[in-house]
Amino acid sequence: MNNKIIRYILSKILFIEAGFLILPLIVSFIYKEEMFNVYSFLSTIALLLSFGLILGYNCDGNGVFYEKEGLIIVALSWILLSAFGALPFVFSKYIPNFIDAFFEVSSGFTTTGASIVTNIESFSHSMLFWRSFTHLVGGMGVLVFALAILPRSNRHSHIMKAEVPGPVFGKLVSKMSYTARILYKIYFAMTFILIIILILAGHPVFDSFLHAFGAAGTGGFGIKSASIAYYHSTNVEIILGVAMIVFGINFNLFYLILLGKIKEFFKSEELKWYLLIIFFSIVLIFFNIKETYSSYLTCVKDIFFTVSSIISTTGYATVDFAKWPLFSQIILLFLMFVGACAGSTAGGLKVSRFIILFKSTILQIRKTLNPKRVLSVKVDGASISKEVEEEVKTYFVIYIFLVIGFTFLISFSLKDFMTAFSAVMATFNNIGPGLAIVGPTSNFASLSYFNKIVLSFAMLFGRLEIFPILILFSTSTWKKK
């Protein structure tokens, strides 16, 4: 294993996080906050720079590395980012317990949006900014950002494959660094457009930035206890509802639009399935809950926002969907499971994997009826290789086992199955709110420290799509051969 290059890249990631912390520091000065906010950020920056220098000492980043090193770099980077990113909250006493702060920041970087904060309105502007900014950073991936700016990053395809979600990774252009830059340019441009639209819709400027960070990263940290419902604004709800769906689309497709290939954009089979799942979910929930509303338009608006929020794994809320009938809650659990498109900022299993699993199941039934037929799973008119098909099936099996395992681990101190299961689904799929005790009008504050640690790693497992964290904790990874 190339330990020097692992240390080199990790040190650069810590330097990048130190750079990110300058932004909330500036916000602190803009709003003339108390000095303990400034000291909290400065202390964290100093620790990041010091630890980064020690970690990168005598390491120049030369040499090659393979998939194992790439997976380890990704896993360790996200754990270190969350651990150091939690320190401003601990130092400032806004979240004095490190485990709580680690949970909160892990939720931010993994774009989960699950929170332990019960008094969010008491937070300073700078702390709110850092909390939501982690969504923007984690949405596209901090290592993708690093690949866009670090030298020799075109050789590090294993990092990008490990961090960008989806069953298949494809470069937009020949060089990996150029692909990373294109993705981030599209990402930042779309986020900036969303901020402008929210401001033009009458949303407060500071709130527009933070809610755009959450929608872009499909994270969903609210800055009010009532989340988006606090504003009572139909325009804002519609804008964010559409934005959450848009950011749940594969970013490679937006590159096709830039190239003028509009028809190819709409030919995407994953996009069609994604939009159809959203449409039918809205229709089914509407017929299930319409009698509880005096206005059908309000009913459709609330369902549209909730479905958009759940399938995109954002987690913003305008209604307490935990009070909806069981049928509607099961549909929402299904949306938590499926998630949005591969190559987006969203979590979940991904629509592309769901398509492959669904078609593979149908194929097996057809082969059973007619064993002599030669059939293959096709997506976008092209046959999926057996290797990809097997990888998706393996991923799904591990996914199910992890959901069961995490549910089992946190069940010891919880009283009902729905709380335990939905908490795991909400964190592992990077959604945020669950049902019952961890529903949209509640949070994860009441859970034990052990459960918070388990669910923090469930978030990391989900965001990094299982394998980097599994490899990190595998004993064979660290055995000397």
C-alpha positions in Angstrom: 0.0 0.0 0.0 1.3 3.5 -0.9 1.0 5.1 2.5 2.9 8.2 1.5 0.4 9.2 -1.3 -2.5 8.5 1.1 -1.0 10.8 3.7 -0.2 13.4 1.0 -3.8 13.6 -0.3 -5.3 13.5 3.2 -3.1 16.5 4.1 -4.3 18.4 1.1 -7.9 17.6 2.0 -7.4 19.1 5.5 -5.8 22.2 3.9 -8.9 22.5 1.7 -11.2 22.3 4.7 -9.2 25.0 6.4 -9.8 27.1 3.4 -13.5 26.4 3.5 -13.7 27.6 7.1 -12.6 31.1 6.0 -16.1 31.6 4.5 -18.0 31.3 7.8 -15.3 33.3 9.4 -16.0 36.1 6.9 -19.8 35.7 7.7 -18.9 36.2 11.4 -17.2 39.5 10.7 -20.1 40.7 8.4 -22.7 40.1 11.1 -20.3 41.5 13.8 -20.7 38.4 15.9 -19.2 37.8 19.3 -15.5 36.9 19.3 -16.0 33.3 20.5 -17.4 32.5 17.0 -14.3 33.9 15.4 -12.0 32.0 17.8 -13.9 28.8 17.2 -13.1 29.0 13.5 -9.6 30.2 13.9 -8.8 27.4 16.3 -10.1 24.8 14.0 -8.2 26.3 11.0 -5.0 26.2 13.1 -5.6 22.6 14.0 -6.3 21.6 10.4 -3.2 23.3 9.1 -1.0 21.8 11.9 -2.4 18.3 11.5 -2.2 18.6 7.7 1.5 19.6 7.9 2.3 16.7 10.2 0.4 14.2 8.0 2.0 15.4 4.8 5.5 15.7 6.2 8.1 14.1 3.8 5.3 13.1 1.3 5.4 14.6 -2.2 2.5 12.6 -3.8 4.7 10.9 -6.3 4.0 7.3 -7.4 0.9 5.4 -8.3 -1.8 3.9 -6.3 -4.6 1.5 -7.0 -8.3 1.0 -6.2 -7.7 0.0 -2.6 -5.7 3.1 -1.8 -8.4 5.2 -3.6 -11.1 3.7 -1.4 -9.1 4.2 1.8 -8.4 7.9 0.9 -12.1 8.6 0.3 -13.2 6.9 3.5 -10.5 8.5 5.7 -11.1 11.9 4.1 -14.8 12.0 4.9 -14.2 10.8 8.5 -11.5 13.4 9.1 -13.6 16.2 7.4 -16.5 15.4 9.7 -14.3 15.1 12.8 -12.5 18.5 12.2 -15.7 20.1 10.8 -17.4 19.4 14.1 -14.9 21.4 16.2 -16.3 24.9 15.6 -19.6 23.8 17.1 -17.8 22.2 20.1 -15.4 25.2 20.7 -18.3 27.7 20.4 -20.5 25.5 22.8 -23.4 25.6 20.3 -23.0 21.8 20.3 -20.8 21.1 23.3 -20.7 17.3 23.0 -18.3 16.0 20.3 -20.5 13.0 19.4 -23.5 15.3 18.8 -21.3 17.7 16.8 -19.8 14.8 14.8 -23.3 13.5 14.0 -24.4 17.0 12.9 -21.4 17.6 10.6 -21.4 14.0 9.2 -25.1 14.7 8.4 -24.0 17.9 6.7 -21.1 16.6 4.6 -23.1 13.4 3.6 -26.0 15.7 2.7 -28.3 13.8 5.0 -29.9 16.7 6.9 -30.6 14.7 10.1 -30.1 16.9 13.1 -29.7 16.8 16.9 -30.2 20.5 17.3 -33.3 21.5 19.2 -32.8 25.3 19.3 -31.5 26.1 15.8 -32.8 29.7 16.0 -30.2 30.4 18.7 -27.3 29.6 16.4 -25.1 32.5 15.0 -25.2 33.3 11.3 -21.6 32.0 10.9 -22.5 28.6 12.5 -25.6 28.3 10.4 -23.6 29.1 7.3 -20.9 26.5 8.1 -23.6 23.9 8.9 -25.4 24.4 5.5 -22.2 25.0 3.6 -21.2 21.4 4.4 -24.1 20.4 2.2 -22.7 22.3 -0.8 -19.3 20.8 -0.3 -20.5 17.2 0.3 -23.1 17.3 -2.5 -20.7 16.9 -5.4 -17.9 15.6 -3.2 -14.9 17.3 -1.6 -12.5 14.9 -3.3 -14.0 15.7 -6.7 -13.3 19.4 -5.8 -9.7 18.4 -4.9 -9.3 16.6 -8.2 -10.4 19.8 -10.0 -7.7 21.9 -8.3 -4.8 19.6 -7.3 -1.9 18.8 -9.7 -1.6 15.3 -11.2 -5.3 14.7 -10.4 -5.9 13.2 -13.8 -4.2 10.0 -12.5 -6.6 9.6 -9.6 -9.6 8.0 -11.2 -10.0 5.6 -8.3 -10.8 8.5 -6.0 -13.5 9.8 -8.2 -15.0 6.4 -8.8 -15.3 5.8 -5.1 -16.9 9.2 -4.3 -19.3 9.8 -7.3 -22.5 7.8 -6.6 -23.8 5.3 -9.1 -23.2 1.8 -10.5 -21.2 3.0 -13.5 -18.8 6.0 -13.6 -17.9 7.7 -16.8 -15.6 10.5 -17.6 -17.1 13.5 -19.5 -13.8 14.2 -21.1 -10.5 12.4 -21.4 -8.8 14.0 -18.4 -10.2 13.3 -14.9 -9.3 16.7 -13.6 -11.2 18.3 -16.5 -14.3 16.1 -15.8 -14.2 17.2 -12.1 -13.9 20.9 -13.1 -16.9 20.6 -15.5 -19.0 19.0 -12.9 -18.2 21.6 -10.3 -18.8 24.5 -12.8 -22.2 23.1 -13.6 -22.9 22.5 -9.9 -21.9 26.0 -8.8 -23.7 27.7 -11.7 -27.0 25.9 -11.0 -26.6 26.8 -7.3 -26.0 30.4 -8.1 -29.1 30.5 -10.3 -31.2 29.0 -7.6 -30.0 31.6 -5.1 -31.0 34.4 -7.5 -34.4 32.9 -8.1 -35.1 32.5 -4.4 -34.1 36.1 -3.7 -36.3 37.4 -6.6 -39.2 35.3 -5.1 -38.9 37.5 -1.9 -36.9 35.0 0.2 -34.4 36.6 2.6 -30.9 36.8 1.1 -29.1 34.9 3.8 -31.8 32.2 3.9 -31.7 32.0 0.1 -28.0 31.1 0.2 -28.4 28.4 2.9 -31.6 26.9 1.4 -29.9 26.8 -2.0 -26.9 25.0 -0.5 -29.3 22.4 1.0 -31.3 21.9 -2.2 -28.2 21.8 -4.4 -26.5 19.3 -2.2 -29.8 17.6 -1.5 -29.0 18.0 2.2 -31.9 19.7 3.8 -30.6 21.4 7.0 -33.3 23.8 8.0 -32.4 27.1 9.7 -35.8 27.3 11.4 -37.4 24.7 13.7 -40.3 24.4 11.3 -38.0 24.0 8.2 -39.5 25.5 5.0 -43.0 25.6 6.5 -41.9 28.6 8.6 -42.0 30.9 5.6 -45.6 30.1 4.5 -44.5 30.9 0.9 -46.0 28.9 -1.9 -43.5 30.4 -4.4 -40.5 29.3 -2.3 -41.9 25.8 -1.8 -42.5 25.4 -5.6 -39.0 26.7 -6.4 -37.3 24.4 -3.9 -39.5 21.5 -4.9 -38.5 21.8 -8.5 -34.8 22.5 -7.5 -34.6 19.3 -5.5 -35.9 17.2 -8.4 -33.4 18.9 -10.8 -30.4 18.3 -8.5 -31.5 14.7 -8.3 -30.7 14.3 -12.0 -27.4 12.9 -13.3 -25.1 15.8 -13.8 -23.7 14.1 -16.9 -27.0 14.9 -18.6 -26.7 18.6 -17.9 -23.3 18.4 -19.7 -25.3 17.1 -22.7 -27.5 20.2 -22.6 -24.3 22.4 -22.7 -23.2 20.6 -25.8 -26.6 21.2 -27.4 -27.7 17.5 -27.3 -31.1 18.2 -25.9 -32.7 15.1 -27.5 -30.1 12.8 -25.8 -30.9 14.4 -22.5 -34.6 13.4 -22.7 -33.7 9.9 -24.1 -32.1 8.9 -20.8 -34.0 5.9 -19.5 -33.0 6.6 -15.9 -34.4 10.2 -16.2 -37.8 8.8 -17.5 -38.0 6.3 -14.6 -37.1 9.0 -12.1 -39.8 11.4 -13.3 -42.4 8.6 -13.6 -41.7 7.4 -10.0 -42.3 11.0 -8.8 -45.5 11.4 -10.8 -47.1 8.1 -9.7 -46.0 8.7 -6.1 -47.8 12.1 -6.1 -50.9 10.6 -7.7 -51.1 7.6 -5.3 -50.6 9.8 -2.2 -53.1 12.4 -3.4 -55.9 9.8 -3.6 -54.9 8.5 -0.2 -54.9 11.8 1.7 -57.1 14.2 -0.4 -60.0 13.9 2.0 -57.9 15.4 4.8 -57.5 18.7 2.8 -60.1 21.4 2.2 -58.1 22.5 -0.9 -56.9 20.0 -3.6 -54.3 22.5 -4.8 -52.8 22.8 -1.3 -52.8 19.0 -1.1 -51.0 18.6 -4.4 -48.5 21.3 -3.4 -47.7 19.6 -0.1 -47.4 16.2 -1.7 -45.2 17.5 -4.5 -42.8 19.2 -2.1 -42.7 16.1 0.2 -42.1 13.6 -2.7 -39.5 15.9 -4.2 -37.7 16.2 -0.8 -37.8 12.5 -0.1 -36.8 11.0 -3.5 -34.0 13.5 -3.9 -33.0 12.7 -0.3 -33.0 16.4 0.7 -35.2 16.3 3.7 -36.8 19.7 3.7 -40.3 19.6 5.2 -43.5 21.7 4.9 -45.9 19.2 6.6 -45.7 16.4 9.1 -45.9 13.4 6.8 -45.4 11.1 9.8 -49.1 11.8 10.4 -50.1 10.7 6.9 -51.9 7.3 6.5 -49.7 4.1 6.5 -50.2 3.7 2.7 -48.6 7.1 2.0 -45.8 6.4 4.5 -44.9 3.2 2.8 -44.7 5.0 -0.5 -42.3 7.5 1.2 -40.2 4.6 2.5 -40.1 3.2 -1.0 -38.8 6.6 -2.2 -36.2 6.7 0.6 -35.1 3.3 -0.7 -34.9 4.2 -4.4 -33.4 7.7 -4.1 -32.6 9.8 -7.2 -30.3 9.3 -10.2 -26.8 8.1 -10.3 -24.2 10.9 -10.7 -26.4 13.4 -8.8 -26.0 14.9 -5.4 -28.7 12.6 -4.0 -28.5 9.5 -1.9 -30.4 6.2 -1.9 -30.0 3.0 -3.9 -30.2 5.1 -7.1 -32.8 4.8 -9.9 -30.2 3.2 -12.3 -29.6 0.3 -9.8 -33.4 -0.1 -9.3 -33.9 -0.3 -13.1 -31.1 -2.9 -13.4 -32.5 -5.0 -10.5 -36.1 -4.7 -11.8 -35.1 -5.7 -15.4 -32.8 -8.5 -14.1 -35.7 -10.0 -12.1 -38.0 -9.9 -15.1 -35.3 -11.4 -17.2 -34.8 -14.3 -14.8 -38.6 -15.0 -14.9 -38.5 -15.0 -18.7 -35.5 -17.4 -18.7 -37.3 -19.7 -16.4 -40.2 -19.9 -18.8 -37.9 -20.3 -21.8 -34.4 -21.5 -20.8 -33.1 -21.6 -24.3 -33.6 -17.9 -25.0 -30.5 -15.7 -24.9 -31.5 -12.5 -23.1 -29.6 -9.5 -21.6 -30.5 -6.5 -19.5 -30.7 -3.4 -21.5 -30.6 0.2 -20.4 -30.8 3.1 -22.9 -30.9 0.5 -25.6 -27.5 -1.0 -24.8 -26.9 -4.3 -23.0 -25.5 -4.1 -19.5 -22.4 -6.2 -19.0 -22.6 -9.2 -16.7 -20.0 -7.6 -14.5 -22.0 -4.5 -13.9 -25.2 -6.6 -13.4 -23.4 -8.7 -10.8 -21.9 -5.7 -9.1 -25.4 -4.2 -8.7 -26.8 -7.4 -7.3 -23.9 -7.6 -4.8 -24.3 -4.0 -3.8 -28.0 -4.6 -3.2 -27.4 -7.7 -1.0 -24.8 -5.8 1.1 -27.2 -2.8 1.2 -30.0 -5.0 2.7 -27.6 -6.7 5.2 -26.4 -3.3 6.4 -29.9 -1.9 6.8 -30.8 -5.0 8.9 -27.5 -4.7 10.8 -27.9 -1.0 11.6 -31.5 -1.4 12.6 -30.5 -4.3 14.9 -27.7 -2.2 16.5 -29.9 0.8 17.3 -33.0 -1.2 18.4 -31.7 -1.9 21.9 -32.6 1.5 23.2 -35.6 2.3 21.0 -39.2 1.3 21.8 -40.7 0.9 18.3 -39.7 -0.7 15.0 -40.8 2.3 12.9 -38.5 4.7 14.7 -35.5 2.3 14.4 -36.1 1.3 10.8 -37.0 4.8 9.5 -34.0 6.2 11.3 -31.7 3.8 9.5 -33.4 4.4 6.2 -33.2 8.2 6.7 -29.5 8.2 7.6 -28.2 5.4 5.4 -30.0 6.8 2.4 -28.9 10.3 3.3 -32.5 11.7 3.6 -32.7 13.3 7.0 -36.1 13.0 8.6 -37.6 9.6 9.3 -40.9 8.6 10.9 -42.2 8.3 14.5 -39.8 9.7 17.0 -37.4 10.9 14.3 -40.1 12.4 12.1 -40.0 15.7 10.2 -41.2 17.7 13.2 -38.8 16.0 15.6 -35.1 15.2 15.4 -32.4 12.7 16.5 -31.5 14.5 19.8 -33.2 12.0 22.0 -31.2 9.0 20.7 -28.4 7.5 22.8 -24.8 8.4 22.0 -24.2 4.9 20.8 -27.0 5.2 18.3 -25.8 8.5 17.1 -22.3 7.0 16.4 -23.9 4.1 14.6 -26.1 6.4 12.5 -23.2 8.7 11.8 -21.4 5.8 10.2 -24.6 4.8 8.5 -24.6 8.2 6.8 -21.0 7.8 5.7 -21.7 4.2 4.4 -24.6 5.6 2.4 -22.9 8.6 1.0 -19.8 6.7 -0.1 -21.9 3.8 -1.3 -20.7 1.2 1.2 -17.4 -0.1 -0.2 -14.9 2.6 1.0 -16.0 2.3 4.6 -16.1 -1.5 4.4 -12.6 -1.6 3.0 -11.4 0.8 5.7 -12.7 -1.5 8.5 -11.6 -4.7 6.8 -8.7 -6.4 8.6 -7.3 -7.7 5.4 -6.8 -4.1 4.2 -4.1 -3.5 6.8 -2.4 -6.9 6.7 1.2 -6.8 5.5 1.8 -9.2 2.7 
